[in-house]
Amino acid sequence: MEETLTAAEAIGAFFALFVVIGIYLLPTIVALCRRAYYSVATTVINVFFGWTFFGWVLALLLACMNEPRRNNQQIVITQVVGDKNTTNRHKQKDEQDD
């Protein structure tokens, strides 16, 4: 006997397929929506290793991570143009000589 799917069963099967694919690609979707720093790595790990539970969890963790912090160092540049006391002394000395 040949069994065929009804229209409702076919629609349900397609819906279930999209749900499964959506859950499988959830880390990639999250990374792209968040514009995550590791979005490329998340996508690669999710596509190739997402079938393992460990790969899927790792991809989801990467998708939720923020950009790594960088230790910014403050650079202070000091430029000495002239010593105010020296120029004032010269002016005072010139005035006394006059």
C-alpha positions as CSV (number, residue, x, y, z in Angstrom):
1,M,0.0,0.0,0.0
2,E,1.2,3.4,-0.8
3,E,0.8,6.1,1.8
4,T,0.7,9.7,0.9
5,L,0.7,12.8,3.1
6,T,-2.2,15.0,3.3
7,A,-1.8,18.7,2.8
8,A,-1.9,19.4,6.5
9,E,0.7,16.8,7.2
10,A,3.0,18.2,4.5
11,I,2.7,21.7,5.8
12,G,3.3,20.4,9.3
13,A,6.4,18.5,8.1
14,F,7.8,21.7,6.4
15,F,7.1,23.7,9.5
16,A,8.9,21.2,11.7
17,L,11.8,21.2,9.3
18,F,12.1,25.0,9.5
19,V,11.9,24.9,13.3
20,V,14.7,22.3,13.5
21,I,16.9,24.3,11.0
22,G,16.1,27.5,13.0
23,I,17.2,25.9,16.2
24,Y,20.3,24.4,14.6
25,L,21.3,27.9,13.2
26,L,20.3,29.8,16.3
27,P,23.9,30.7,17.3
28,T,24.5,32.2,13.8
29,I,21.2,34.1,13.9
30,V,22.0,35.5,17.3
31,A,25.5,36.5,16.2
32,L,24.3,38.3,13.1
33,C,21.5,40.1,15.0
34,R,23.8,41.2,17.7
35,R,26.6,42.1,15.2
36,A,28.9,40.1,17.4
37,Y,32.6,40.4,17.3
38,Y,33.0,36.7,16.6
39,S,30.2,36.3,14.1
40,V,32.3,34.7,11.4
41,A,33.8,32.1,13.9
42,T,30.3,31.5,15.3
43,T,29.0,30.8,11.8
44,V,31.8,28.4,10.9
45,I,31.6,26.5,14.1
46,N,27.8,26.4,14.0
47,V,27.7,25.1,10.4
48,F,30.5,22.5,10.6
49,F,30.3,21.4,14.3
50,G,26.8,22.4,15.3
51,W,25.6,18.8,14.9
52,T,27.5,18.0,18.0
53,F,26.1,19.4,21.2
54,F,29.5,20.8,22.2
55,G,29.9,22.7,18.9
56,W,26.4,24.1,19.1
57,V,26.9,25.3,22.7
58,L,30.4,26.8,21.8
59,A,28.9,28.7,18.9
60,L,26.1,30.0,21.1
61,L,28.6,31.2,23.7
62,L,30.7,32.9,21.0
63,A,27.5,34.6,19.7
64,C,26.8,36.0,23.1
65,M,30.3,37.3,23.8
66,N,31.1,41.0,23.6
67,E,34.1,42.5,22.0
68,P,37.2,41.8,24.0
69,R,38.5,44.6,26.1
70,R,41.8,46.2,25.1
71,N,44.0,47.8,27.6
72,N,44.3,51.3,26.3
73,Q,47.4,53.1,27.4
74,Q,47.3,56.8,27.9
75,I,50.2,58.6,26.3
76,V,51.1,61.9,27.7
77,I,53.1,64.3,25.6
78,T,54.5,67.3,27.3
79,Q,56.0,70.1,25.2
80,V,57.9,72.9,26.9
81,V,57.7,76.0,24.8
82,G,59.4,78.4,27.2
83,D,59.8,79.0,30.9
84,K,57.5,81.8,32.0
85,N,59.8,82.7,34.9
86,T,62.8,83.1,32.6
87,T,61.0,85.4,30.2
88,N,59.6,87.5,33.0
89,R,63.1,87.9,34.6
90,H,64.5,89.1,31.3
91,K,61.6,91.7,31.0
92,Q,62.1,92.9,34.6
93,K,65.9,93.1,34.1
94,D,65.4,95.1,30.8
95,E,63.0,97.5,32.6
96,Q,65.4,98.0,35.4
97,D,68.3,98.8,33.0
98,D,66.2,101.5,31.3
